[in-house]
Amino acid sequence: MLAALLPAVFSCSKKKTVTPAPPKDTTTVVITKPVPASDVVGKVIVGYQGWFAAAGDGSPINLYWHWAQTWEQQPSPTNVAIKSWPDVRDYTNTFPTQFANLNNGQPANVFSSFSDQTVDIQFKWMKQYGIDGAALQRFNPSGLEGPVRDAMAAKVKKAAEANGVKFYIMYDVSGWTNMQTELKADWTNKMSVYTSSAAYAKQNDKPVVCIWGFGFNDDNHNFSTADCIDVIKWFQSKGCYVIGGVPTHWRDQNSDSRPDFLGVYKAFNMLSPWMIGRIGNAGDSDGFFNNVNTGDQAYCNANGIDYQPCVLPGDLQEGQRAHGDFMWRQFYNMKRLGTQGIYISMFDEFNEGNQIVKTAESQAFVPSGSDFKALDEDGTKCSSDYYLRLTGDGAKMFKGVIPLTTIRPTTPM
C-alpha cells in the first residue's frame, strides 16, 4: 500500500470576560451547547488495510489476496507478498500455505480479513489497547477487487459499532484513471451511507473522509491541481471534513511532491504527510522533527489546517524497530511538537513489514527454513502484542494521561 504522513496544531485561546452574575431565577433553564465531536483531532488513528483473503474463505475474490504474488496459488517461499509473519493464534479461521510448519511444529497458516471473527477481534484489540479509530483503505473499487472492498466496508462498520471504535473511509487514488468522477459516484452511491453509523468518525460534527495521493510526483498520481481541488471542494460541499494524505515534502513542493500544488494542500481540513521509507531510526525522527515537522506545524497553525503526522513501528525485516525505541521516539517528537492527531502506519501492513497487529514474537512462530524476522530479531524478547501495547502507551502520552518522556514505558514482554 501507499498511504499517509505528518503533523499540525491549531490552538485558539480566548480572553475571558467577567460579567456580573444575574439574579437567581428558578424558572431559568440553562442550555449548554454540545461540544462538537472530535474523532480525529486529539486522537490516534490506525491505517487499516483489511485486504487479506484466502481461497475458501467465502470472499468474492476467493484468492490469496495480498498474501502471495500469484493470488491463485497458496503462499510459499517462492510465492510470497509479505515481509512479516502474522501470529494467528487468536483467529478461529485460518488457511493453509505451502510454507513448512512453524518452528514450533504448528501449521504455517494465515488469516483472512474477510472472516467476521478476524475483523471483530482486530477491532477488539484497537479498543483494548487504546486506539481511537481506523481509516479503512479504499482503492479504486472498480474491477476484480470492488466486491471484496465493498464487503469489507460493511464488516468494518459492524466491528467498529460492536467494539466502540471509530472508523472512516480513506480513499487511495493511486493509479485511478477516472478518479474525479468515479470517486464522487462511489461516495454518493456506496460509502456515504456509512456516515449514519454512530461509529463513523466525525470532526466538528462533520463526517471524516481522507483522500490519499494528491500531489505525489510520480506517474501513479498524475492528477491536475484543478481536478484535485474540485474533488476536495465537492466533499466539503457535502458537509465532510477532508483529510489529505499528502507527500512528505508538501510544503516545499519538491522531492516527492509535484510543484505548484500548495493550493491543493491548503484546501484540505487536515494534512497527513507520508513517512514510510523516509525515516528508519530515532536519529532520522529527530532530524525530521527539526527540519520538516516543525516548519510544517507552524505553516498549518498559521493557515488553520489540522496536522496528523505518521508514526510508524519501522520495517521489521529491515531491522528498524530497535524493540520499540524507534516508534517511541516518534511519539515523543510528535507530542512535543503539539500536533493535533497521530496516524499509525499501519495496523495490518504485513506487506511492508510496518504492522502493529500481533506478529510472530520469536523464531518459534515463523515457518521453518524461512527468512522472516520475528519481533525478537535484535535479541530483545517481545510479546506478539508488543506494538499494540506500545501504541496504547504512546496514545496515553499524546493525550497527557502520562507525562512526556523520552523513556519508553512499555515493557517488551
C-alpha positions as CSV (number, residue, x, y, z in Angstrom):
1,M,0.0,0.0,0.0
2,L,0.9,3.6,-0.2
3,A,-0.7,5.8,2.4
4,A,-0.1,8.7,5.0
5,L,2.3,11.4,6.8
6,L,3.0,14.4,9.1
7,P,1.8,16.9,11.9
8,A,-0.3,20.1,12.7
9,V,-1.6,22.0,15.6
10,F,-4.1,24.9,15.8
11,S,-4.7,26.4,19.2
12,C,-7.1,29.1,20.0
13,S,-7.2,31.0,23.3
14,K,-9.9,33.4,24.2
15,K,-9.8,36.2,26.8
16,K,-12.4,35.6,29.4
17,T,-14.9,38.4,30.0
18,V,-16.3,38.6,33.5
19,T,-19.9,39.9,33.8
20,P,-22.0,40.3,37.0
21,A,-24.0,37.2,37.9
22,P,-27.7,37.7,37.2
23,P,-30.3,37.4,40.0
24,K,-31.3,33.8,40.7
25,D,-34.3,32.8,38.7
26,T,-35.7,29.4,39.4
27,T,-37.5,29.5,36.1
28,T,-34.4,29.9,34.0
29,V,-33.2,26.9,32.0
30,V,-29.5,26.8,31.2
31,I,-28.8,25.3,27.8
32,T,-25.2,24.1,27.2
33,K,-24.2,23.8,23.6
34,P,-22.8,20.4,22.8
35,V,-19.1,20.2,22.2
36,P,-18.6,19.2,18.5
37,A,-17.5,15.6,18.1
38,S,-13.7,15.3,17.8
39,D,-12.9,11.8,16.5
40,V,-9.6,12.7,14.8
41,V,-8.2,15.8,16.5
42,G,-6.6,14.7,19.7
43,K,-6.9,11.1,18.7
44,V,-4.7,8.2,17.5
45,I,-5.9,6.6,14.3
46,V,-4.5,3.5,12.6
47,G,-4.5,2.8,8.9
48,Y,-6.4,-0.4,8.3
49,Q,-5.9,-2.4,5.1
50,G,-8.3,-5.2,5.6
51,W,-7.1,-6.6,2.3
52,F,-6.0,-10.2,3.1
53,A,-8.1,-13.1,1.7
54,A,-7.6,-16.8,1.0
55,A,-9.1,-19.4,-1.2
56,G,-12.1,-21.0,0.5
57,D,-12.8,-18.0,2.8
58,G,-16.1,-17.2,1.2
59,S,-15.0,-13.8,-0.1
60,P,-15.9,-12.5,-3.5
61,I,-12.3,-12.6,-4.5
62,N,-11.6,-16.2,-3.2
63,L,-7.9,-15.9,-3.8
64,Y,-4.8,-15.4,-1.6
65,W,-5.2,-11.7,-2.0
66,H,-2.1,-9.8,-0.8
67,W,-0.5,-12.9,0.9
68,A,1.0,-14.1,-2.4
69,Q,2.4,-12.6,-5.6
70,T,0.3,-15.0,-7.6
71,W,-3.1,-14.9,-5.8
72,E,-4.4,-18.1,-7.4
73,Q,-1.8,-20.1,-5.6
74,Q,-1.1,-20.7,-1.9
75,P,1.7,-18.6,-0.4
76,S,5.1,-20.4,-0.5
77,P,8.7,-19.5,-0.2
78,T,8.7,-18.7,-4.0
79,N,5.2,-17.0,-4.0
80,V,5.1,-14.6,-1.2
81,A,4.0,-10.9,-0.9
82,I,4.5,-10.3,2.8
83,K,7.6,-9.3,4.8
84,S,6.5,-10.3,8.3
85,W,4.7,-13.4,9.6
86,P,1.4,-13.0,11.5
87,D,0.6,-14.5,14.8
88,V,-2.6,-16.3,14.1
89,R,-3.3,-18.0,17.5
90,D,-6.3,-15.8,18.2
91,Y,-8.1,-16.4,14.9
92,T,-10.7,-19.2,14.7
93,N,-10.5,-19.5,10.9
94,T,-7.1,-19.8,9.3
95,F,-6.0,-21.0,5.9
96,P,-3.1,-23.3,4.7
97,T,0.0,-22.3,2.9
98,Q,2.8,-24.2,1.2
99,F,5.4,-23.0,3.8
100,A,6.9,-25.6,6.1
101,N,5.4,-25.9,9.6
102,L,6.3,-23.2,12.1
103,N,9.4,-24.0,14.1
104,N,7.1,-24.9,17.0
105,G,5.5,-27.6,14.8
106,Q,2.2,-25.8,14.2
107,P,1.0,-25.5,10.6
108,A,2.0,-22.2,8.8
109,N,-1.5,-20.9,8.3
110,V,-2.6,-17.3,7.5
111,F,-5.8,-15.4,8.4
112,S,-8.4,-13.9,6.1
113,S,-9.6,-10.3,6.6
114,F,-12.9,-11.4,5.2
115,S,-13.7,-13.5,8.2
116,D,-16.1,-11.8,10.6
117,Q,-14.1,-13.1,13.5
118,T,-10.9,-11.6,12.2
119,V,-12.3,-8.1,11.7
120,D,-14.1,-8.3,15.1
121,I,-11.1,-9.4,17.1
122,Q,-8.8,-6.8,15.4
123,F,-11.2,-4.0,16.3
124,K,-11.5,-5.5,19.8
125,W,-7.7,-5.1,20.0
126,M,-8.0,-1.5,18.9
127,K,-10.4,-0.9,21.8
128,Q,-8.4,-2.9,24.3
129,Y,-5.1,-1.2,23.5
130,G,-6.4,2.4,23.4
131,I,-6.6,3.1,19.7
132,D,-9.3,5.5,18.9
133,G,-10.2,4.7,15.3
134,A,-9.3,3.1,12.0
135,A,-9.0,4.6,8.5
136,L,-10.3,1.9,6.1
137,Q,-8.2,1.9,3.0
138,R,-10.3,2.0,-0.2
139,F,-8.6,1.8,-3.5
140,N,-10.3,2.0,-6.9
141,P,-13.4,-0.2,-6.3
142,S,-14.0,-1.0,-10.0
143,G,-12.8,-4.3,-11.3
144,L,-11.8,-7.5,-9.6
145,E,-11.3,-6.0,-6.1
146,G,-14.5,-4.0,-5.9
147,P,-16.9,-6.6,-4.4
148,V,-14.5,-7.6,-1.6
149,R,-13.7,-4.0,-0.8
150,D,-17.5,-3.3,-0.6
151,A,-17.9,-6.2,1.7
152,M,-15.0,-5.1,3.9
153,A,-16.6,-1.7,4.4
154,A,-19.8,-3.4,5.8
155,K,-17.7,-5.7,8.0
156,V,-15.7,-2.8,9.4
157,K,-18.8,-0.9,10.2
158,K,-20.2,-3.8,12.2
159,A,-17.0,-4.5,14.1
160,A,-16.5,-0.8,14.9
161,E,-20.0,-0.5,16.2
162,A,-19.7,-3.7,18.3
163,N,-16.4,-2.6,19.9
164,G,-16.8,1.1,20.4
165,V,-14.2,2.1,17.9
166,K,-14.5,4.9,15.2
167,F,-13.8,4.4,11.5
168,Y,-13.7,6.5,8.4
169,I,-13.2,5.9,4.7
170,M,-9.7,6.6,3.3
171,Y,-9.6,6.7,-0.5
172,D,-6.2,5.8,-2.0
173,V,-6.3,7.3,-5.5
174,S,-3.1,5.6,-6.8
175,G,-3.5,4.6,-10.4
176,W,-7.2,5.6,-10.5
177,T,-7.7,6.6,-14.1
178,N,-11.2,8.1,-13.8
179,M,-10.8,9.2,-10.3
180,Q,-12.6,12.6,-10.4
181,T,-16.0,11.2,-11.5
182,E,-15.8,7.6,-10.1
183,L,-14.7,8.7,-6.6
184,K,-17.7,11.0,-6.3
185,A,-20.0,8.3,-7.6
186,D,-18.6,5.8,-5.2
187,W,-19.1,8.1,-2.2
188,T,-22.6,9.0,-3.3
189,N,-23.8,5.5,-4.2
190,K,-22.0,3.4,-1.7
191,M,-19.8,4.9,1.0
192,S,-21.8,7.9,2.2
193,V,-24.4,5.6,3.8
194,Y,-21.9,4.6,6.4
195,T,-21.8,8.1,7.8
196,S,-25.1,7.4,9.5
197,S,-23.4,4.9,11.8
198,A,-22.7,6.0,15.3
199,A,-19.2,4.6,14.8
200,Y,-18.4,6.7,11.8
201,A,-15.8,9.3,12.7
202,K,-17.0,12.9,12.9
203,Q,-14.9,16.0,13.3
204,N,-16.7,19.3,14.2
205,D,-19.9,17.3,13.6
206,K,-18.8,16.6,10.0
207,P,-18.2,13.1,8.6
208,V,-14.5,12.4,8.0
209,V,-13.1,11.3,4.7
210,C,-9.5,11.0,3.7
211,I,-8.0,11.2,0.2
212,W,-4.5,9.8,-0.1
213,G,-2.4,10.5,-3.1
214,F,-2.9,14.0,-4.4
215,G,0.3,15.8,-5.3
216,F,2.7,12.8,-5.4
217,N,5.3,13.3,-8.1
218,D,5.0,10.0,-10.0
219,D,3.1,8.6,-12.9
220,N,0.7,6.8,-10.5
221,H,-0.8,10.1,-9.2
222,N,-1.0,12.2,-12.4
223,F,-3.9,14.5,-11.4
224,S,-4.2,18.2,-12.1
225,T,-4.5,20.8,-9.4
226,A,-7.9,21.8,-10.7
227,D,-9.2,18.2,-10.6
228,C,-7.8,17.7,-7.1
229,I,-9.3,20.9,-5.7
230,D,-12.6,20.1,-7.4
231,V,-12.8,16.8,-5.5
232,I,-11.8,18.3,-2.2
233,K,-14.4,21.1,-2.5
234,W,-17.0,18.6,-3.6
235,F,-16.6,16.6,-0.5
236,Q,-16.7,19.7,1.7
237,S,-19.9,20.8,-0.1
238,K,-21.4,17.5,1.1
239,G,-20.5,18.5,4.7
240,C,-17.4,16.4,5.0
241,Y,-14.2,17.1,6.9
242,V,-11.5,16.2,4.4
243,I,-8.0,14.9,5.3
244,G,-5.3,14.8,2.8
245,G,-2.7,12.0,2.7
246,V,0.0,14.1,1.1
247,P,3.7,13.9,0.1
248,T,6.3,14.2,2.8
249,H,7.7,17.5,1.3
250,W,4.3,19.0,0.5
251,R,5.2,22.4,2.0
252,D,8.4,22.8,0.0
253,Q,6.7,21.2,-3.1
254,N,9.8,19.3,-4.1
255,S,11.2,15.8,-3.9
256,D,8.1,13.5,-3.6
257,S,5.7,16.5,-4.2
258,R,4.7,18.0,-7.5
259,P,5.4,21.7,-7.9
260,D,2.7,24.2,-7.7
261,F,0.4,22.0,-5.6
262,L,0.3,24.2,-2.4
263,G,-3.2,25.4,-3.3
264,V,-4.4,21.7,-3.2
265,Y,-2.8,21.0,0.1
266,K,-4.2,24.2,1.6
267,A,-7.7,23.2,0.6
268,F,-7.7,20.2,3.0
269,N,-9.0,20.5,6.5
270,M,-6.2,18.3,7.8
271,L,-2.9,17.2,6.4
272,S,-1.3,13.8,7.0
273,P,2.1,13.6,5.2
274,W,3.5,10.1,4.3
275,M,6.6,8.8,6.2
276,I,7.1,5.2,5.1
277,G,10.6,4.9,3.7
278,R,11.6,8.4,4.9
279,I,12.9,7.5,8.3
280,G,14.3,4.3,9.8
281,N,15.7,5.2,13.2
282,A,15.4,7.6,16.1
283,G,18.0,10.0,14.7
284,D,16.1,10.2,11.5
285,S,13.0,11.1,13.5
286,D,14.8,13.9,15.3
287,G,16.1,15.2,12.0
288,F,12.6,15.4,10.6
289,F,11.3,17.0,13.8
290,N,13.9,19.8,13.4
291,N,13.9,20.2,9.6
292,V,10.5,19.2,8.4
293,N,7.8,18.7,11.1
294,T,8.4,22.0,13.0
295,G,8.0,24.1,9.8
296,D,5.0,22.0,8.7
297,Q,3.3,22.5,12.1
298,A,3.9,26.3,12.0
299,Y,2.5,26.5,8.5
300,C,-0.6,24.6,9.4
301,N,-1.1,26.7,12.5
302,A,-0.9,29.9,10.5
303,N,-3.4,28.6,7.9
304,G,-5.9,27.0,10.2
305,I,-5.1,23.4,9.0
306,D,-5.1,20.5,11.3
307,Y,-1.9,18.3,11.3
308,Q,-1.9,14.5,11.6
309,P,1.7,13.1,11.2
310,C,2.5,9.5,10.7
311,V,4.1,7.4,13.4
312,L,5.4,4.0,12.2
313,P,6.8,1.0,14.1
314,G,9.5,0.5,11.4
315,D,10.2,-2.2,8.8
316,L,10.7,-5.3,10.9
317,Q,12.5,-7.1,8.1
318,E,15.0,-4.3,7.7
319,G,15.8,-4.2,11.5
320,Q,14.4,-0.7,12.0
321,R,12.4,-1.2,15.2
322,A,15.0,-1.3,17.9
323,H,12.5,-3.1,20.1
324,G,10.2,-0.1,20.1
325,D,12.6,2.7,20.7
326,F,12.2,4.0,17.2
327,M,8.4,4.2,17.4
328,W,8.5,5.7,20.9
329,R,10.9,8.5,19.7
330,Q,8.3,9.4,17.1
331,F,5.5,9.6,19.7
332,Y,7.8,11.8,21.8
333,N,8.6,14.1,18.9
334,M,5.0,14.5,17.8
335,K,3.8,15.2,21.3
336,R,6.4,17.9,21.9
337,L,5.6,19.3,18.5
338,G,2.0,19.8,19.6
339,T,0.4,18.0,16.7
340,Q,-3.3,17.7,16.5
341,G,-3.5,14.0,15.7
342,I,-1.4,10.9,15.0
343,Y,-1.8,8.4,12.2
344,I,-0.2,5.0,12.7
345,S,1.2,3.5,9.5
346,M,-0.1,0.8,9.7
347,F,-2.3,-1.6,11.7
348,D,-2.0,-4.7,9.4
349,E,0.6,-3.8,6.8
350,F,2.4,-7.2,6.6
351,N,3.4,-6.5,3.0
352,E,5.7,-3.6,4.0
353,G,6.6,-5.0,7.4
354,N,5.2,-2.0,9.2
355,Q,2.3,-3.7,11.0
356,I,1.5,-3.2,14.7
357,V,-1.1,-6.1,14.9
358,K,0.0,-9.3,16.5
359,T,3.1,-10.6,14.8
360,A,5.4,-13.7,15.3
361,E,7.2,-13.0,18.5
362,S,10.1,-15.4,18.0
363,Q,11.5,-17.9,15.5
364,A,9.3,-20.5,17.1
365,F,6.3,-18.8,15.4
366,V,7.7,-18.4,11.8
367,P,7.8,-21.1,9.1
368,S,10.8,-23.4,9.4
369,G,13.5,-22.5,6.9
370,S,12.1,-19.1,6.1
371,D,13.9,-15.8,6.4
372,F,11.1,-14.0,8.2
373,K,12.4,-11.9,11.1
374,A,10.4,-12.1,14.4
375,L,9.8,-9.3,16.9
376,D,12.9,-10.5,18.9
377,E,15.2,-10.1,15.9
378,D,17.6,-7.8,17.8
379,G,17.9,-10.1,20.8
380,T,15.2,-8.5,22.9
381,K,12.2,-10.8,23.6
382,C,8.9,-9.2,22.7
383,S,5.3,-10.4,23.1
384,S,3.3,-10.7,19.9
385,D,1.1,-7.8,21.1
386,Y,4.0,-5.6,22.0
387,Y,3.4,-2.9,19.3
388,L,-0.3,-2.7,20.2
389,R,0.7,-2.1,23.8
390,L,3.3,0.4,22.7
391,T,0.8,2.3,20.6
392,G,-1.6,2.4,23.6
393,D,1.1,3.9,25.8
394,G,2.0,6.4,23.0
395,A,-1.6,7.4,22.8
396,K,-1.6,8.0,26.6
397,M,1.4,10.3,26.3
398,F,-0.1,12.1,23.3
399,K,-3.3,12.7,25.3
400,G,-1.5,13.8,28.5
401,V,-2.5,10.8,30.5
402,I,1.1,10.1,31.2
403,P,3.9,12.7,31.2
404,L,6.0,13.5,28.1
405,T,9.1,11.3,28.3
406,T,11.9,10.1,26.1
407,I,12.0,6.8,28.1
408,R,9.8,4.2,26.6
409,P,7.5,2.9,29.4
410,T,6.3,-0.2,27.6
411,T,8.0,-3.4,28.5
412,P,8.6,-5.7,25.6
413,M,7.2,-8.7,27.4
